[in-house]
Amino acid sequence: MRRFWNRLSGPVKVGLAFALIAIVLTVVGQLRQPDSITFRSLVMGILIGGGSWGLVSWAIAYAAWDVENELAGGEDSESESADQPSTAA
């Protein structure tokens, strides 16, 4: 299991963590009113809550990760172009 977790990217880990938090909060919320719990409502709450929080948090984390990679790539290309002499006449 640890090997699987280490192979995941950062944004996927963030999405799974927030999905798990949303699932726990959904279950706790459902258990506060046990007379209205059905299997269907519990599963729908888990899918909707965990799915939406997981997807949105993954998308935000991926966007931040992508911007950081672009900025790091831009700095590398700028330093390479500064090292080479200009060929303009």
C-alpha positions in Angstrom: 0.0 0.0 0.0 2.8 2.4 0.8 4.4 1.7 -2.6 1.1 2.6 -4.3 0.8 5.8 -2.3 4.4 6.8 -3.1 3.7 6.4 -6.9 0.8 8.8 -6.8 1.3 12.5 -7.8 0.8 15.3 -5.3 -2.5 16.5 -6.8 -4.0 13.0 -6.7 -2.9 12.6 -3.0 -4.6 15.9 -2.2 -7.8 14.9 -4.1 -8.0 11.5 -2.2 -7.3 13.2 1.1 -10.1 15.7 0.7 -12.5 13.0 -0.7 -11.8 10.9 2.4 -12.5 13.9 4.7 -15.8 14.6 2.8 -16.8 10.9 3.1 -16.2 10.9 6.9 -18.1 14.2 7.3 -21.0 12.8 5.3 -21.2 9.6 7.3 -21.0 11.5 10.6 -23.8 13.9 9.4 -25.9 10.9 8.4 -25.4 9.2 11.7 -26.6 12.3 13.6 -30.1 11.5 12.4 -30.2 7.7 12.4 -33.9 7.4 11.9 -33.7 8.8 8.3 -30.7 6.8 7.1 -31.1 4.4 4.3 -28.5 2.5 2.4 -29.3 4.5 -0.7 -29.0 7.9 1.0 -25.7 6.9 2.6 -24.2 5.8 -0.7 -25.4 8.8 -2.6 -24.0 11.1 0.1 -20.6 9.4 0.0 -20.5 9.5 -3.8 -21.7 13.1 -4.1 -19.7 14.5 -1.2 -16.5 12.5 -1.7 -16.6 12.8 -5.5 -17.2 16.5 -5.6 -14.7 17.5 -2.9 -12.1 15.0 -4.3 -12.5 16.3 -7.9 -12.5 20.0 -7.0 -9.5 19.7 -4.7 -7.6 17.6 -7.2 -8.3 20.2 -10.0 -7.1 23.1 -7.8 -4.0 21.2 -6.7 -3.3 20.1 -10.3 -3.6 23.7 -11.5 -1.1 24.9 -8.9 1.3 22.1 -9.6 1.1 22.8 -13.4 1.8 26.5 -12.9 4.8 25.6 -10.6 6.2 23.3 -13.3 5.8 25.9 -16.0 7.5 28.5 -13.9 10.4 26.1 -13.1 10.6 25.2 -16.8 10.6 28.9 -17.8 13.5 29.7 -15.4 15.6 26.8 -16.9 15.0 28.0 -20.5 15.8 31.6 -19.5 19.1 30.6 -17.9 20.1 28.5 -20.9 19.4 31.3 -23.3 21.4 33.7 -21.2 24.4 31.4 -21.4 24.4 31.3 -25.2 25.8 34.3 -27.2 23.3 36.2 -29.3 23.4 35.5 -33.1 21.7 38.7 -34.1 23.7 40.9 -36.5 
